[in-house]
Amino acid sequence: MSLIKSISGIRGTIGGKVGDNLTPLDVVKFASAFGTWLQNQKNKKDLTLIIGRDARISGSMVNSLVTATLQGLGINVIDLGLSTTPTVEIMVPELKADGGIILTASHNPKQWNALKLLNDKGEFINGENGAEVLALAENEDFNYAEVDDLGSYETRDDAFDIHIQQILDLPMVDVEAIKAKKYKIVLDAVNSTGGIAIPMLLDKLGCETVKLYCEPNGQFPHNPEPLKEHLGDICELVKKENADFGVVVDPDVDRLALVDELGEMFGEEYTLVAIADYLLKNKNGVAISNLSSSRALRDVAQTHNSEYFASAVGEVNVVNLMKEKNAVIGGEGNGGIIYPELHYGRDSLVGVALFLTHLAKENKTVSELRAGYPSYFMGKKKIELTPEINVDDLLTKMEKEYQNEEISTIDGVKIDFENNWVHLRKSNTEPIIRIYTEAKSQEEADKLGDDMIAKIKSLI
């Protein structure tokens, strides 16, 4: 079974049986549920939704199904075509729409696709709203429009221009400082829409772009998750081209990874750290990430007399805490940058512009910049349990076992030791505990994970 229904949307593999995979019938049912939910929320029929998609192979088919379904409900559709997740998020309030749907499976392989659901602020719907949409889909409680009341359809081809101009207009983006440096940048866009949007931005910033996998045909040349083990080609090309650094984005352009001028990974956790360093240096405030993100962000915030807080894992949770704390910057350690001066969504384009400004003003190479930040190493392990074992009870036992340490229980159990930490979370889909660790060396991080596995086993 490869159909995953969650509060933030529905995703699955294309083809197969209805209800088991993301088939045309499943797409229609879920689009119907979201459209109906919005009509109920707004208490009106004349709604407008923004649609955009990444470049994956199934995108055109899924787009046709979603668009026609919404029109069938009497909802007007503005189709951005090939787009990015942050661009759709920006265009919803820009066009005063009632919501949006992004057709992307983010970093999943090419056989996957998904519907991600946005409210009228261009932000992901929350858990309560998502549960209501799922209930509507389950009950198939839809009422389609009569022929004279079908929704309209139009396309827009200016969304990237609008998104980029809003970035260039930000006070913390120094266009002239970047232009003066004449940076040469290699871009790996994994043959999706970042290959359109990022070069447009870099051109406006006076940078030279060397394109690698920038043809938006959905044929991902490597695993599209921007992790070190998938990025050998760009690391080599940065050195070959004598470039200033490399930029890597995932298919929907909401995760940003960087490669230094030596062909070494900057570290996806450190994209957010570097941008927070720049922003907090200029304005004391609050930085937010999730519990599984690097301690380096906390360290950098403290050097600028700023505060740091951690949310439960998940973009919606990060955004909620950012709003509560009026944060200057936030995001996730996977390279997701959320800059509220622009919008409350992960955005690689604004991440690139802010990083370039920081780099230009520091007058350093990327490797020199990275060397100035505290070095931490992360480990990720899991322990499989038999279904009859109560995971919640186990986590409670672990909390008591380490009660003299700094403990957070807002999302599983996170134990902060003086020089490292461990975060234990139960999986929502299988009987396992995920174990995230961070320490001053990889060996120490891995050992901490192994020690936690041994401790959990001793408590079973």
N, C-alpha and C positions, 0 to 999 in steps of 0.2 A: 504494500500500500504506500503510495507516494503522494497522497493528497493531505495537506496539513492545513487545518482550519484554526485560526487563532484570532485574538481580539483585534489585531492590526491588519488582517486581511486573509487571503487564501492563496496558497502556493502549492504547486505540484508539478509532476512531469507530464509532458504532452502525450496524448494517446492513451490506449488502454480502455478499461471499463469505467462506466459512469460511477462516481462515488469512490473509486479507488485512485483515480488519477485526475489531472486537470483536463477533462474532456470538454468539448463545446457545450454540452448540457450543463456541466458544473459551472462554466464561465457565465452562461446566461442566468443560471439560478442565483449566483452570488451577486452579479451586477443588478439583477432585479431586486434582491434583498437590500442592497445599499441604496439604490434609487428610491425604493419604497420607504426605507427608514428616513431618508432625507426629506421626502414629501411629508411624512408624519411629523418630523421635527419642526419643519418650517410651516406646517399647516397650510401649504399651498401647492398647486400643481405646476405652476410656471417657474421651474427651476433651471439653472444653468450649471453645468459641470465642465471642468477642464480635464482633458485626457492627454496624456503623453506617454511615450514608451521608449525603452532602450532598444538596441539594435538586434536583439536576439531573433533567431530565425522564425519563431512562432509569433513574433510581435504583431505583424500585419493581420494575421488571422484572428488573434485574440482581440486586437483593436476593433476589427469589424464587428465581432460578436458583441463586445461591450457597448460600442457606439449604437448599434441597431437596437439593442435591448433598452438602453436609456431612452432613445427616441420613442420606442414602443410604449414606454411609461409616460410619455408626454414631456420628457426632460430635454432641454436644449443642450447641445454638445458643442464645445469649442475644442477642436483637435489640434494639438501642437505638433503632432507627428513625432519624428525622432527628437527626443528631448532628454533631459536629465531629471533625476528626482528633485534636486533643489530648484531647478527651473520651473517645474510644475508647481512646487510649493509657493514660489514667488508669484506666479501668474494667477493663482486663485484669488488672493486679495487684490492684486493689480487690476483684474478684470471684474472685480466685485461679484465673483461667482459664488455659488452656494456650497461648493465642495469640489473634490477632484479625485481622480483615480490614476495612479501611476502603474503602468504595466511593465513590471520588472521583477526578476527573481534575484536582483542584487548580485552577490558574488557566487551564486549557484551556477553549476555547469549549464551548457547550452540547451539540454533537454528540459530544463525547468522554466516555468514562467509563473507570474503571480499578479494579483490585484492588490495594490496598497491603497488604503482609503484615507482621504483628507477631509477635514471639516472646512468651514468657510474662512478660517484663518490661514489655510494652507498648512495645517499641522495634522499629524496623525491622530485619528480618533482615539479616545481613551478606552480603558478596559470595559467600563459599563456600556458605552456605546457599541463597542465591538460585540459584546455578548448579545445585545438587542438585534444587531444585524444577523448574527449566526442563528438566532431563534427564528427570525423571519425566513431565512433560507431553509431552515429545517421544516418549517410549516408550509412553505411555498405559498405564503399569504400575499399574493400580488394581484393588483388590479390594473390592467393595461388600458391605454388611452383609446378612445374612438378615433376614427380615421381623420376627422377634422382637427383633432387635438394632438396629433403626433408632434414630437419635438423636432426642432430645427437642427441643422448641422452646418458648421463653418470651420474653416481651417485658419491658423495663424502661422506666419513664418518669421515673426519678429521677436519671439520669446527670448532667444539667446541674446539678442541686441539689448533688450530691456534689462535682463538679468545682469549682463556685463556692465551696462551703464550705471546701474545701481551700485555695483561694486566699486567702479571707478570714482563715484561720487562720495564714497565713505571718507570721512576725515582722516581715518587711520591708515588709509591706502595712499602712499606717496608716489604718485605716478611718475613725477619728474625724477625723483631719486632712483627709481627702478630704471627708467629710460637711460639715465646717465651711465649705468653700469653695462648696458648692452649684453645682457646675459645670453648665453647659449644653453639651451635646455633640451634634453632628450625626453620625449613623451611616449610612454606605453599606455595606450587606451584600450587594449585587449579587443580591438576591432568593434568597439561600440561607440556610443554617442559622445564620450569624452574626446574622441578623435575629431569631432566637429567643434565642440564648445571651448576646450582648453586652448587650441591654437588661435581661436578668435580673441580670447582674453590676452594671451601672450603677445599677440601682434599689437594690441592696443597699448601694451606695456613696453613696447620697444624691444622685445626679446626675439631671438632667433629660435625657431622650433625645429628640431630634428625628429621626424615622425617615425615611430616604430609601432606597427599594428594599430594604425589609425583609420583603417577603412571600415566604416560602420556596416559590416555585412553579417555580424552575429557569429562568425566562425572564430571562436575564441582559440588563439594559437597556443595557449597554456591554461592551466587552471586559473580562473578569473579572480580568485581571492588574492589580494596583493601581499603575499607573504614571501619571505626571502627565498624559500625553496622553489618558487615558481618564476623568479625574476632574473635568471642568469643572463638572458639575452640583453636586457637593458643595462645591467651592470657592466657587461663587456662593451656595449656601444658607447656608454658615457666615456669610458677610457679611450676608446678608439677615436671618438670625435673630439677629444680634449674639451668636453663640455663642462660647464660650471656645475651642473648637477642634473639629476633625472627626476621626472615626475611620473608616478604610476597611479592610475585610478581604476576603480572597479567598473563593471558595465553600466551602472546607473549614476556614477560619479558622485557618490556621497562618502567615499572613503579615499583618503589621500596618503600615499606612501612616497618617501623620498629616497634618492640614491645620491651619495656625496660624489665629489669630483674624482675620488679614487676608485669609484665603482663599488663602494661598500654601502650597505643599507644604513640609512639614518636611524631606523627603528620606528615602526609604526606608532609605538607608544609616545615617541618624542616629537611627532608632528604637532600634537596638541601642546606639549610642553614648550616648544620653541615659540609658538604663536602666543601662548599665555605669557611667556617671558616678555615679549615685545609689548603686549597690551598692558600688563600690570606694571611694567616699568614706567609707563606714561600715565596710568590712572590706577591708584589703589582700589581694590574691590574684592570681589569673590570669584573664585574659580571652582568649577564643578566637574567631576567625572564620576564614573560608576565604581562600585566596590572592587571590581576586578581589574581596574586600571592602575597604572604605575604610581608608586609613591613619589616619583620625581616631580609630578605636578604640585603636590603638597609642598615639597621642598622649595620649588621655584616661587610659589606664592608667598611662602614665609620670608624669602629673601627680599621681597618687595613690600613687606608689611601688609600683606593681603591674607585673606582667609581662604581656606579650602574646605569643601564639604563633598561627601560621596553619597550617591544615590543608589537605589537598587539597579540591577542590570536592566537595560532596555532604554531606547531613545526617549520614549514617552516619560519614563521616570526621571531621566536626566533633565528633560525640558521642564517638568513640573517643579523640580528642586531649583532650577535656574530662575524660574519666575518667582518662586517663594523667597529666594535670597537676593533677587535682583542682580544676578551674576553678570560680570563683565565678559566672561568667556566660559565655555563648557564644551563637553563632548565625550567621546569614548576613546579608549586606548587603541582601538582598531583603525585609527586615522580619521575618525569622524569629528569634524570641527563644527561647532554650533556658535555662531556669532550673532547675538540678539539684535545688534544695531542694524543687521540686514534682515534676518528672519530666524525663527526657532526651528531650524532643521539642519541636519548635517550637510555641509556644502564644501566640496573640494575646490570650487572656483574661488570662493572668498578665502579659503585656506591658502591657495597658491598666491593670491595677491597680498595677503598679510605676511606670509613667509618671505616673499620677495622684498617687501618693504623692510622687514626686520633684517634680512641679510644685507641689503644695501646700506642701511644705517649703521650696522655693526662693522661694515667694511672688512669682513672675514670671509674665508672660504667656508663651505658647508661643513667640512670635516672639523675645522677650527671651532665653528659654532657648536657642533655636537660635543666636542671635547670639554666644553665649558659647563656641561650639565652633569649632575650626579648619575653614575652608571648603576643601573639595576638590571637584573636578569630574571625572566619569568619562566615558570614551569607550569605545564598543564597535564594533569593526570586524571584518571577516573577509577572508581572502584565499583565493580558490578556486584549487585546484591540479589539474593533470591526474592521473588515477588512478595513472599509472606513477611519479610523483614520490614518493620515500620521505620522508614527513613527519618520521619520527624522526631521520633523517640531517640534515634541515634544522634541526630544533630543536637538535641537537648542535652544528651549525655556529654557530648563534646564541649558544649557551652559550659557545663558544670566543671568538667575536667580542667578547663583553662580559665576559670572564673577570676583568677588574680591578674589576668592580662587584660588589655583593652579589647573589648568585645563589641561587635555590632551584629544585630539580629534582624535588620530590616530586609535582608535578602539572604536566607540561609544563615550561616554563621561565619563571620570574619574575625580572625584572631590577629591582632596587631602586636607583634613582639618588638623589642627595641630595634633590632637590625633587619627584620624581615616580617613577612605576613603570610597567612594562609586564608583562603576563602573557600568554604565548603557550601556547595549548592546542590540541591536535589534536582534531577532532570524532570521536566514535565511530561516526558514521553516514554521513559524507560526506567527500570529500577536500578539507577546508578546514582552515585554522588560524584559530582565534578569537583576536582581539587585544583585550585589555582594558587600558585605560590610566587613570591618575589623575594629576591635576596641580592647580596652584593656580588655573587658569582653564580654561574649556571650550575656548578656542582652543588652549591649550598641550596639553591632553589629546588633542584631535583631531590636532594637528600631530605629536605623538609617535606616534600610531597610523599616520599616513601615512608618517612616517619609517621605522617598522618594516616596513611593507609594501614600501617601496622597498629596504630592506636585504635583506629575504627574497628579493625578485625578483633582486637582484644576486648572490645566492648559489646560485640555481637553475642 
